[in-house]
Structures are given as C-alpha cells and as structure tokens.
C-alpha cells in the first residue's frame, strides 16, 4: 500500500510537471520501484532495534535514457529523494545520513535497464541527518551551524510577520539531536500545537511561529 502511494505520487508528477521530458523507455516510476526494492533488500537493524535504511543511491542508466533525462535530472533526483523519505517515514525506517540520489550514465547498459548501488552513509561532517522544510517547499539542511529564525533580515530564516519577534527562535545541534529553542519571543513557539521553550526535534515535528509553519525531517 505504501509503495503504491509512492508510485502514484511520482506518476502524477511525471504526467504533469515532467511530462515533456520523458520520451525514454525507462520511466521514473520504474526507478522508484527499484529503489524501494533495494531499500527492503539492504535495510539493517540498528543498535536500538530500529530499521536503518540505505540513504545514498547511485542509479546507473543507459546512454539513451540518460540523454532523455538530462534536462530534468536535478528535479527528478529531488523527487526520488522525496519519495524515499515518504516511504521510509511510513515504514518507520531511519537514516544514518541525509538522503541522496545521483543519476549517472553507464554505456554498457541497454536502453530501459538500470543498476542501483545503495549505501548506508553518514554525513561527511559527522552531523545527524536533519532539515527544515519551509512553507514554499524550500529545504534547509541542518548541520552544526546555528539556524536563526525571526523578523531580523539577517536571520537564517527571515519571517516578515509583525506577530513574530525579531529574534524568535533558533535551531542548533546538541548531543541529543537538533534542539529548537524559543528566544523569549512575544507570542511563543509551538511544536505540534504545544508551546515550548526548548524541544529536541523528531521526524515530522510541525513548528509554528504565528501563521508561519515549518516541518522538521530527520533525513
């Protein structure tokens, strides 16, 4: 059921946004189906009993298919990464590092075929995976840099809303994970509907500053 939802999402995108790009025999939904299969074949059990899913995917395709995909390569890679996150969230799998998909050409492959190499890979900076998803879909990848949020234009995330404080909140890495701290803001910071002063973020936490909403993803 989860796999079907992932496939349906990608099929709709291909039929709409990306339709004009794909004259190839190989369809993006076939790539997503194979990636899901590789996740299931290569998942492992972590020290706490959680399933660890591969997070680094190198997808080799034929020269002809690559030529057809090249115009939409970057957005397609991003959509494949998103389907991986959706699938693993539904299955309650976790990642060692950020999800990454790379399409590459391999001359030995026939048109319509592909090969996928998967890895469980930590981030090069040693930081756990994490990102803030803004209302417009922009993805801010987290690391050991402090992310400031507020009405100051110098803020990492600038929010032009008089109901939000100049220095509203910050997100910073601690040993326990990414910590969201309210900076004594006037109207407060909510996580999943509850006002917080500090909160260690977990996957799909919904953060609210007035009407401005951000989602945290641990991937």
ROKOL-615465 format. One record per atom (N, C-alpha, C): residue number from 1; x, y, z. Coordinates in steps of 0.05 Angstrom, whole numbers, plus 5000, padded with zeros to 4 digits. Example, Ala and Ser with C-alpha at 12.3 -4.5 7.8 and 13.67 -1.06 7.14 Angstrom:
{1; {5264; 4886; 5156}};
{1; {5246; 4910; 5156}};
{1; {5264; 4934; 5156}};
{2; {5257; 4955; 5142}};
{2; {5273; 4979; 5143}};
{2; {5258; 5001; 5157}};
END
This chain:
{1; {5017; 4976; 5000}};
{1; {5000; 5000; 5000}};
{1; {5017; 5025; 5000}};
{2; {5038; 5025; 5017}};
{2; {5056; 5048; 5019}};
{2; {5071; 5052; 4992}};
{3; {5081; 5029; 4981}};
{3; {5095; 5030; 4956}};
{3; {5077; 5042; 4934}};
{4; {5051; 5034; 4934}};
{4; {5033; 5044; 4914}};
{4; {5029; 5074; 4916}};
{5; {5027; 5084; 4940}};
{5; {5024; 5113; 4944}};
{5; {5048; 5128; 4933}};
{6; {5072; 5117; 4938}};
{6; {5097; 5129; 4928}};
{6; {5097; 5129; 4898}};
{7; {5089; 5107; 4886}};
{7; {5088; 5105; 4856}};
{7; {5067; 5124; 4845}};
{8; {5044; 5125; 4857}};
{8; {5023; 5143; 4847}};
{8; {5032; 5172; 4847}};
{9; {5046; 5180; 4869}};
{9; {5056; 5208; 4871}};
{9; {5075; 5214; 4848}};
{10; {5094; 5196; 4843}};
{10; {5113; 5201; 4822}};
{10; {5100; 5200; 4794}};
{11; {5081; 5182; 4791}};
{11; {5068; 5181; 4765}};
{11; {5053; 5207; 4759}};
{12; {5040; 5218; 4778}};
{12; {5026; 5244; 4774}};
{12; {5045; 5266; 4767}};
{13; {5068; 5267; 4780}};
{13; {5088; 5287; 4774}};
{13; {5098; 5284; 4745}};
{14; {5103; 5259; 4737}};
{14; {5113; 5254; 4710}};
{14; {5092; 5261; 4689}};
{15; {5067; 5255; 4695}};
{15; {5046; 5261; 4676}};
{15; {5041; 5292; 4674}};
{16; {5048; 5306; 4695}};
{16; {5044; 5335; 4695}};
{16; {5069; 5351; 4691}};
{17; {5084; 5357; 4713}};
{17; {5107; 5374; 4712}};
{17; {5128; 5366; 4693}};
{18; {5135; 5340; 4692}};
{18; {5157; 5330; 4677}};
{18; {5150; 5316; 4651}};
{19; {5124; 5318; 4643}};
{19; {5115; 5302; 4621}};
{19; {5131; 5306; 4595}};
{20; {5138; 5331; 4589}};
{20; {5151; 5337; 4564}};
{20; {5180; 5326; 4563}};
{21; {5191; 5317; 4585}};
{21; {5219; 5309; 4585}};
{21; {5223; 5279; 4579}};
{22; {5203; 5263; 4584}};
{22; {5208; 5234; 4585}};
{22; {5197; 5219; 4561}};
{23; {5214; 5217; 4541}};
{23; {5209; 5200; 4518}};
{23; {5223; 5174; 4520}};
{24; {5237; 5170; 4542}};
{24; {5253; 5146; 4547}};
{24; {5236; 5121; 4551}};
{25; {5248; 5098; 4545}};
{25; {5235; 5073; 4552}};
{25; {5234; 5069; 4582}};
{26; {5254; 5079; 4596}};
{26; {5255; 5077; 4625}};
{26; {5240; 5100; 4637}};
{27; {5221; 5093; 4655}};
{27; {5204; 5113; 4667}};
{27; {5212; 5118; 4696}};
{28; {5209; 5143; 4706}};
{28; {5217; 5149; 4734}};
{28; {5204; 5130; 4754}};
{29; {5179; 5123; 4750}};
{29; {5165; 5105; 4769}};
{29; {5179; 5078; 4771}};
{30; {5192; 5069; 4749}};
{30; {5207; 5044; 4749}};
{30; {5232; 5047; 4767}};
{31; {5244; 5071; 4765}};
{31; {5267; 5076; 4782}};
{31; {5259; 5075; 4812}};
{32; {5237; 5089; 4818}};
{32; {5228; 5090; 4846}};
{32; {5220; 5062; 4856}};
{33; {5208; 5046; 4839}};
{33; {5201; 5018; 4847}};
{33; {5226; 5002; 4853}};
{34; {5247; 5005; 4837}};
{34; {5272; 4991; 4842}};
{34; {5286; 5001; 4867}};
{35; {5285; 5027; 4871}};
{35; {5297; 5038; 4895}};
{35; {5284; 5027; 4920}};
{36; {5257; 5026; 4920}};
{36; {5243; 5014; 4943}};
{36; {5251; 4985; 4948}};
{37; {5254; 4970; 4926}};
{37; {5263; 4943; 4928}};
{37; {5291; 4941; 4941}};
{38; {5309; 4959; 4932}};
{38; {5336; 4960; 4943}};
{38; {5336; 4967; 4973}};
{39; {5318; 4985; 4981}};
{39; {5315; 4992; 5009}};
{39; {5308; 4968; 5025}};
{40; {5289; 4953; 5016}};
{40; {5280; 4929; 5031}};
{40; {5301; 4907; 5032}};
{41; {5317; 4905; 5010}};
{41; {5338; 4884; 5009}};
{41; {5362; 4892; 5026}};
{42; {5367; 4918; 5030}};
{42; {5391; 4927; 5042}};
{42; {5387; 4941; 5069}};
{43; {5363; 4941; 5080}};
{43; {5359; 4953; 5106}};
{43; {5373; 4935; 5127}};
{44; {5380; 4947; 5150}};
{44; {5393; 4932; 5171}};
{44; {5381; 4941; 5198}};
{45; {5388; 4927; 5219}};
{45; {5377; 4934; 5245}};
{45; {5399; 4949; 5261}};
{46; {5391; 4973; 5272}};
{46; {5409; 4989; 5287}};
{46; {5412; 4979; 5316}};
{47; {5428; 4993; 5331}};
{47; {5434; 4984; 5359}};
{47; {5409; 4986; 5377}};
{48; {5390; 5003; 5370}};
{48; {5366; 5006; 5386}};
{48; {5343; 4989; 5375}};
{49; {5348; 4972; 5356}};
{49; {5328; 4955; 5344}};
{49; {5312; 4968; 5322}};
{50; {5319; 4993; 5315}};
{50; {5305; 5006; 5292}};
{50; {5316; 4996; 5266}};
{51; {5300; 4997; 5245}};
{51; {5310; 4991; 5218}};
{51; {5325; 5015; 5207}};
{52; {5349; 5010; 5198}};
{52; {5365; 5030; 5184}};
{52; {5362; 5026; 5154}};
{53; {5354; 5047; 5140}};
{53; {5350; 5045; 5111}};
{53; {5374; 5057; 5097}};
{54; {5382; 5046; 5074}};
{54; {5402; 5059; 5058}};
{54; {5393; 5088; 5052}};
{55; {5413; 5106; 5051}};
{55; {5406; 5134; 5046}};
{55; {5421; 5146; 5022}};
{56; {5440; 5131; 5011}};
{56; {5456; 5140; 4988}};
{56; {5452; 5122; 4965}};
{57; {5442; 5133; 4943}};
{57; {5434; 5116; 4919}};
{57; {5448; 5127; 4894}};
{58; {5462; 5109; 4880}};
{58; {5474; 5116; 4855}};
{58; {5459; 5099; 4833}};
{59; {5445; 5113; 4816}};
{59; {5428; 5100; 4796}};
{59; {5441; 5102; 4769}};
{60; {5451; 5079; 4759}};
{60; {5464; 5079; 4732}};
{60; {5443; 5072; 4711}};
{61; {5442; 5088; 4690}};
{61; {5423; 5083; 4668}};
{61; {5438; 5084; 4641}};
{62; {5424; 5075; 4620}};
{62; {5437; 5074; 4594}};
{62; {5443; 5102; 4583}};
{63; {5459; 5103; 4563}};
{63; {5466; 5128; 4550}};
{63; {5441; 5142; 4538}};
{64; {5424; 5126; 4524}};
{64; {5399; 5137; 4512}};
{64; {5380; 5148; 4534}};
{65; {5376; 5132; 4555}};
{65; {5358; 5141; 4576}};
{65; {5369; 5166; 4590}};
{66; {5395; 5167; 4594}};
{66; {5408; 5190; 4607}};
{66; {5404; 5215; 4590}};
{67; {5407; 5212; 4564}};
{67; {5404; 5235; 4546}};
{67; {5375; 5246; 4547}};
{68; {5355; 5228; 4551}};
{68; {5327; 5236; 4553}};
{68; {5321; 5249; 4580}};
{69; {5336; 5241; 4600}};
{69; {5330; 5251; 4627}};
{69; {5346; 5276; 4634}};
{70; {5367; 5282; 4619}};
{70; {5386; 5303; 4627}};
{70; {5373; 5330; 4633}};
{71; {5353; 5338; 4618}};
{71; {5341; 5364; 4622}};
{71; {5327; 5366; 4649}};
{72; {5316; 5343; 4658}};
{72; {5301; 5343; 4683}};
{72; {5316; 5327; 4705}};
{73; {5342; 5324; 4702}};
{73; {5358; 5307; 4720}};
{73; {5356; 5317; 4749}};
{74; {5361; 5343; 4754}};
{74; {5362; 5353; 4781}};
{74; {5334; 5351; 4795}};
{75; {5313; 5361; 4782}};
{75; {5287; 5358; 4796}};
{75; {5278; 5329; 4799}};
{76; {5286; 5312; 4780}};
{76; {5279; 5283; 4783}};
{76; {5294; 5271; 4807}};
{77; {5319; 5278; 4810}};
{77; {5334; 5268; 4833}};
{77; {5321; 5277; 4859}};
{78; {5312; 5302; 4860}};
{78; {5300; 5313; 4884}};
{78; {5273; 5298; 4890}};
{79; {5258; 5293; 4869}};
{79; {5232; 5279; 4873}};
{79; {5237; 5250; 4882}};
{80; {5257; 5237; 4871}};
{80; {5264; 5210; 4880}};
{80; {5272; 5210; 4909}};
{81; {5288; 5230; 4917}};
{81; {5296; 5233; 4945}};
{81; {5271; 5236; 4963}};
{82; {5252; 5252; 4953}};
{82; {5227; 5257; 4969}};
{82; {5211; 5231; 4972}};
{83; {5209; 5215; 4950}};
{83; {5194; 5190; 4952}};
{83; {5207; 5171; 4972}};
{84; {5234; 5171; 4972}};
{84; {5248; 5154; 4992}};
{84; {5242; 5163; 5020}};
{85; {5242; 5189; 5025}};
{85; {5235; 5199; 5052}};
{85; {5207; 5191; 5059}};
{86; {5188; 5195; 5041}};
{86; {5160; 5188; 5046}};
{86; {5157; 5158; 5053}};
{87; {5169; 5142; 5036}};
{87; {5167; 5113; 5040}};
{87; {5179; 5105; 5067}};
{88; {5203; 5114; 5073}};
{88; {5216; 5106; 5098}};
{88; {5202; 5117; 5123}};
{89; {5190; 5141; 5120}};
{89; {5175; 5152; 5143}};
{89; {5151; 5134; 5149}};
{90; {5137; 5126; 5127}};
{90; {5113; 5109; 5131}};
{90; {5121; 5082; 5143}};
{91; {5144; 5072; 5136}};
{91; {5153; 5046; 5145}};
{91; {5168; 5048; 5172}};
{92; {5172; 5072; 5181}};
{92; {5187; 5078; 5206}};
{92; {5216; 5069; 5205}};
{93; {5228; 5072; 5182}};
{93; {5257; 5067; 5178}};
{93; {5271; 5093; 5184}};
{94; {5296; 5091; 5194}};
{94; {5312; 5115; 5199}};
{94; {5337; 5115; 5182}};
{95; {5351; 5138; 5181}};
{95; {5375; 5141; 5164}};
{95; {5399; 5148; 5181}};
{96; {5422; 5140; 5171}};
{96; {5447; 5148; 5184}};
{96; {5455; 5176; 5175}};
{97; {5449; 5183; 5150}};
{97; {5456; 5209; 5139}};
{97; {5434; 5219; 5121}};
{98; {5439; 5242; 5108}};
{98; {5419; 5254; 5090}};
{98; {5414; 5236; 5066}};
{99; {5390; 5237; 5056}};
{99; {5383; 5221; 5032}};
{99; {5394; 5235; 5007}};
{100; {5407; 5218; 4990}};
{100; {5419; 5229; 4966}};
{100; {5415; 5209; 4943}};
{101; {5405; 5219; 4920}};
{101; {5403; 5203; 4896}};
{101; {5419; 5216; 4874}};
{102; {5435; 5200; 4860}};
{102; {5451; 5210; 4838}};
{102; {5447; 5193; 4813}};
{103; {5438; 5205; 4792}};
{103; {5435; 5191; 4766}};
{103; {5460; 5194; 4750}};
{104; {5470; 5171; 4739}};
{104; {5494; 5172; 4723}};
{104; {5490; 5155; 4698}};
{105; {5507; 5160; 4678}};
{105; {5505; 5144; 4653}};
{105; {5525; 5121; 4654}};
{106; {5517; 5099; 4643}};
{106; {5535; 5075; 4641}};
{106; {5531; 5063; 4613}};
{107; {5551; 5066; 4597}};
{107; {5549; 5059; 4568}};
{107; {5542; 5029; 4564}};
{108; {5550; 5012; 4583}};
{108; {5546; 4983; 4579}};
{108; {5517; 4975; 4583}};
{109; {5501; 4992; 4594}};
{109; {5473; 4985; 4600}};
{109; {5456; 4989; 4575}};
{110; {5436; 4970; 4571}};
{110; {5418; 4973; 4549}};
{110; {5396; 4993; 4556}};
{111; {5384; 5005; 4535}};
{111; {5362; 5024; 4539}};
{111; {5340; 5010; 4555}};
{112; {5329; 5024; 4575}};
{112; {5308; 5013; 4591}};
{112; {5317; 4998; 4615}};
{113; {5343; 4994; 4619}};
{113; {5353; 4979; 4642}};
{113; {5368; 4998; 4661}};
{114; {5372; 4989; 4685}};
{114; {5386; 5005; 4704}};
{114; {5400; 4988; 4725}};
{115; {5419; 5000; 4739}};
{115; {5433; 4987; 4761}};
{115; {5434; 5007; 4784}};
{116; {5428; 4998; 4809}};
{116; {5428; 5015; 4832}};
{116; {5448; 5005; 4853}};
{117; {5466; 5023; 4861}};
{117; {5483; 5018; 4884}};
{117; {5473; 5033; 4908}};
{118; {5470; 5019; 4930}};
{118; {5459; 5032; 4955}};
{118; {5480; 5031; 4977}};
{119; {5479; 5051; 4994}};
{119; {5497; 5051; 5017}};
{119; {5483; 5064; 5041}};
{120; {5491; 5054; 5065}};
{120; {5484; 5068; 5090}};
{120; {5507; 5086; 5095}};
{121; {5503; 5112; 5093}};
{121; {5526; 5131; 5093}};
{121; {5521; 5154; 5112}};
{122; {5540; 5159; 5130}};
{122; {5538; 5182; 5148}};
{122; {5546; 5207; 5133}};
{123; {5536; 5230; 5142}};
{123; {5544; 5255; 5130}};
{123; {5573; 5260; 5135}};
{124; {5586; 5273; 5115}};
{124; {5615; 5278; 5116}};
{124; {5622; 5295; 5140}};
{125; {5604; 5313; 5149}};
{125; {5610; 5330; 5172}};
{125; {5605; 5316; 5199}};
{126; {5596; 5291; 5198}};
{126; {5590; 5276; 5222}};
{126; {5564; 5283; 5236}};
{127; {5550; 5303; 5225}};
{127; {5524; 5311; 5237}};
{127; {5502; 5292; 5230}};
{128; {5482; 5288; 5247}};
{128; {5459; 5271; 5241}};
{128; {5443; 5284; 5219}};
{129; {5427; 5268; 5204}};
{129; {5410; 5279; 5183}};
{129; {5388; 5297; 5195}};
{130; {5382; 5318; 5181}};
{130; {5360; 5336; 5191}};
{130; {5357; 5359; 5171}};
{131; {5332; 5368; 5168}};
{131; {5326; 5390; 5150}};
{131; {5300; 5404; 5160}};
{132; {5299; 5430; 5154}};
{132; {5274; 5445; 5159}};
{132; {5261; 5451; 5132}};
{133; {5236; 5444; 5130}};
{133; {5221; 5448; 5105}};
{133; {5203; 5472; 5108}};
{134; {5208; 5493; 5092}};
{134; {5194; 5518; 5094}};
{134; {5167; 5516; 5079}};
{135; {5149; 5535; 5084}};
{135; {5122; 5534; 5071}};
{135; {5123; 5533; 5041}};
{136; {5144; 5545; 5029}};
{136; {5146; 5544; 4999}};
{136; {5160; 5519; 4989}};
{137; {5166; 5500; 5007}};
{137; {5179; 5475; 4999}};
{137; {5209; 5476; 5000}};
{138; {5221; 5500; 5005}};
{138; {5250; 5502; 5007}};
{138; {5260; 5484; 5030}};
{139; {5282; 5471; 5025}};
{139; {5293; 5452; 5044}};
{139; {5320; 5463; 5055}};
{140; {5321; 5468; 5081}};
{140; {5346; 5478; 5093}};
{140; {5359; 5455; 5109}};
{141; {5381; 5445; 5098}};
{141; {5395; 5423; 5111}};
{141; {5409; 5432; 5136}};
{142; {5407; 5417; 5157}};
{142; {5418; 5425; 5183}};
{142; {5446; 5412; 5186}};
{143; {5463; 5426; 5201}};
{143; {5489; 5415; 5208}};
{143; {5496; 5428; 5235}};
{144; {5522; 5433; 5240}};
{144; {5529; 5445; 5266}};
{144; {5527; 5475; 5266}};
{145; {5516; 5487; 5245}};
{145; {5511; 5516; 5243}};
{145; {5485; 5523; 5258}};
{146; {5486; 5545; 5273}};
{146; {5461; 5554; 5286}};
{146; {5443; 5566; 5266}};
{147; {5418; 5558; 5265}};
{147; {5397; 5569; 5247}};
{147; {5380; 5588; 5264}};
{148; {5381; 5614; 5256}};
{148; {5365; 5634; 5269}};
{148; {5339; 5639; 5254}};
{149; {5318; 5644; 5269}};
{149; {5292; 5649; 5257}};
{149; {5280; 5674; 5270}};
{150; {5270; 5692; 5253}};
{150; {5258; 5716; 5264}};
{150; {5253; 5737; 5243}};
{151; {5246; 5761; 5253}};
{151; {5239; 5783; 5236}};
{151; {5263; 5800; 5228}};
{152; {5286; 5794; 5239}};
{152; {5311; 5807; 5231}};
{152; {5318; 5797; 5203}};
{153; {5325; 5815; 5185}};
{153; {5332; 5806; 5158}};
{153; {5357; 5790; 5157}};
{154; {5374; 5792; 5178}};
{154; {5399; 5777; 5179}};
{154; {5393; 5748; 5188}};
{155; {5369; 5742; 5196}};
{155; {5362; 5715; 5205}};
{155; {5366; 5695; 5183}};
{156; {5374; 5670; 5190}};
{156; {5376; 5649; 5170}};
{156; {5350; 5644; 5157}};
{157; {5328; 5644; 5173}};
{157; {5301; 5642; 5162}};
{157; {5287; 5668; 5170}};
{158; {5285; 5686; 5150}};
{158; {5272; 5712; 5155}};
{158; {5242; 5709; 5151}};
{159; {5227; 5718; 5171}};
{159; {5198; 5716; 5170}};
{159; {5186; 5745; 5173}};
{160; {5175; 5754; 5151}};
{160; {5165; 5782; 5151}};
{160; {5136; 5782; 5161}};
{161; {5134; 5781; 5188}};
{161; {5108; 5780; 5201}};
{161; {5110; 5795; 5227}};
{162; {5094; 5816; 5231}};
{162; {5095; 5833; 5255}};
{162; {5089; 5817; 5281}};
{163; {5076; 5794; 5278}};
{163; {5069; 5778; 5302}};
{163; {5092; 5761; 5311}};
{164; {5114; 5761; 5296}};
{164; {5137; 5745; 5303}};
{164; {5159; 5763; 5312}};
{165; {5173; 5755; 5333}};
{165; {5195; 5771; 5345}};
{165; {5218; 5774; 5326}};
{166; {5234; 5795; 5331}};
{166; {5258; 5799; 5315}};
{166; {5277; 5775; 5318}};
{167; {5280; 5766; 5342}};
{167; {5295; 5741; 5348}};
{167; {5275; 5721; 5359}};
{168; {5263; 5705; 5342}};
{168; {5242; 5688; 5351}};
{168; {5252; 5662; 5363}};
{169; {5269; 5648; 5348}};
{169; {5278; 5621; 5357}};
{169; {5304; 5614; 5343}};
{170; {5316; 5592; 5351}};
{170; {5340; 5582; 5338}};
{170; {5339; 5552; 5339}};
{171; {5353; 5540; 5320}};
{171; {5357; 5511; 5319}};
{171; {5387; 5506; 5319}};
{172; {5396; 5490; 5338}};
{172; {5425; 5484; 5340}};
{172; {5429; 5455; 5348}};
{173; {5452; 5444; 5340}};
{173; {5459; 5416; 5345}};
{173; {5469; 5413; 5373}};
{174; {5457; 5393; 5387}};
{174; {5467; 5385; 5413}};
{174; {5471; 5355; 5413}};
{175; {5483; 5344; 5433}};
{175; {5489; 5316; 5434}};
{175; {5464; 5299; 5431}};
{176; {5441; 5309; 5440}};
{176; {5416; 5294; 5439}};
{176; {5402; 5296; 5412}};
{177; {5412; 5315; 5394}};
{177; {5400; 5319; 5368}};
{177; {5397; 5349; 5363}};
{178; {5379; 5356; 5345}};
{178; {5375; 5384; 5338}};
{178; {5355; 5396; 5358}};
{179; {5364; 5417; 5371}};
{179; {5348; 5429; 5392}};
{179; {5336; 5456; 5382}};
{180; {5309; 5458; 5384}};
{180; {5295; 5482; 5378}};
{180; {5291; 5498; 5404}};
{181; {5300; 5523; 5405}};
{181; {5298; 5540; 5429}};
{181; {5283; 5565; 5422}};
{182; {5262; 5571; 5438}};
{182; {5248; 5596; 5436}};
{182; {5265; 5618; 5450}};
{183; {5268; 5641; 5438}};
{183; {5285; 5662; 5449}};
{183; {5269; 5683; 5463}};
{184; {5252; 5674; 5482}};
{184; {5235; 5692; 5497}};
{184; {5218; 5709; 5478}};
{185; {5207; 5697; 5457}};
{185; {5191; 5712; 5438}};
{185; {5165; 5721; 5450}};
{186; {5153; 5741; 5438}};
{186; {5129; 5753; 5449}};
{186; {5105; 5733; 5447}};
{187; {5102; 5720; 5424}};
{187; {5078; 5703; 5421}};
{187; {5085; 5673; 5422}};
{188; {5110; 5667; 5427}};
{188; {5117; 5639; 5432}};
{188; {5122; 5622; 5407}};
{189; {5132; 5599; 5412}};
{189; {5138; 5579; 5391}};
{189; {5123; 5553; 5398}};
{190; {5109; 5542; 5378}};
{190; {5094; 5518; 5382}};
{190; {5106; 5495; 5367}};
{191; {5105; 5471; 5379}};
{191; {5113; 5446; 5365}};
{191; {5090; 5427; 5368}};
{192; {5079; 5419; 5346}};
{192; {5055; 5401; 5346}};
{192; {5032; 5411; 5363}};
{193; {5029; 5438; 5362}};
{193; {5007; 5451; 5376}};
{193; {5013; 5459; 5405}};
{194; {5037; 5452; 5416}};
{194; {5043; 5458; 5443}};
{194; {5065; 5479; 5445}};
{195; {5062; 5498; 5463}};
{195; {5082; 5518; 5466}};
{195; {5107; 5507; 5480}};
{196; {5131; 5514; 5470}};
{196; {5155; 5502; 5481}};
{196; {5175; 5525; 5488}};
{197; {5193; 5519; 5506}};
{197; {5217; 5536; 5510}};
{197; {5241; 5523; 5496}};
{198; {5243; 5497; 5500}};
{198; {5263; 5481; 5486}};
{198; {5251; 5454; 5478}};
{199; {5260; 5444; 5456}};
{199; {5249; 5418; 5446}};
{199; {5269; 5405; 5427}};
{200; {5276; 5379; 5433}};
{200; {5292; 5364; 5415}};
{200; {5275; 5354; 5392}};
{201; {5281; 5362; 5368}};
{201; {5264; 5356; 5345}};
{201; {5265; 5327; 5337}};
{202; {5242; 5316; 5330}};
{202; {5240; 5289; 5320}};
{202; {5226; 5290; 5293}};
{203; {5228; 5269; 5277}};
{203; {5219; 5268; 5250}};
{203; {5190; 5277; 5247}};
{204; {5185; 5296; 5228}};
{204; {5159; 5307; 5222}};
{204; {5146; 5324; 5244}};
{205; {5162; 5334; 5262}};
{205; {5152; 5354; 5280}};
{205; {5142; 5379; 5264}};
{206; {5119; 5390; 5272}};
{206; {5108; 5413; 5260}};
{206; {5113; 5437; 5278}};
{207; {5129; 5457; 5268}};
{207; {5136; 5480; 5283}};
{207; {5120; 5504; 5274}};
{208; {5110; 5520; 5293}};
{208; {5093; 5543; 5285}};
{208; {5103; 5568; 5299}};
{209; {5105; 5589; 5283}};
{209; {5110; 5616; 5294}};
{209; {5087; 5633; 5283}};
{210; {5066; 5637; 5298}};
{210; {5042; 5650; 5288}};
{210; {5030; 5633; 5266}};
{211; {5028; 5645; 5242}};
{211; {5017; 5630; 5219}};
{211; {5038; 5617; 5202}};
{212; {5064; 5622; 5209}};
{212; {5086; 5612; 5194}};
{212; {5093; 5584; 5204}};
{213; {5092; 5564; 5186}};
{213; {5096; 5536; 5195}};
{213; {5120; 5524; 5180}};
{214; {5135; 5508; 5196}};
{214; {5159; 5494; 5186}};
{214; {5157; 5465; 5195}};
{215; {5166; 5447; 5178}};
{215; {5167; 5418; 5185}};
{215; {5196; 5409; 5188}};
{216; {5201; 5394; 5209}};
{216; {5228; 5382; 5212}};
{216; {5227; 5354; 5201}};
{217; {5248; 5347; 5185}};
{217; {5251; 5320; 5175}};
{217; {5278; 5309; 5183}};
{218; {5279; 5286; 5194}};
{218; {5305; 5273; 5202}};
{218; {5316; 5257; 5179}};
{219; {5320; 5270; 5156}};
{219; {5331; 5256; 5133}};
{219; {5343; 5276; 5114}};
END
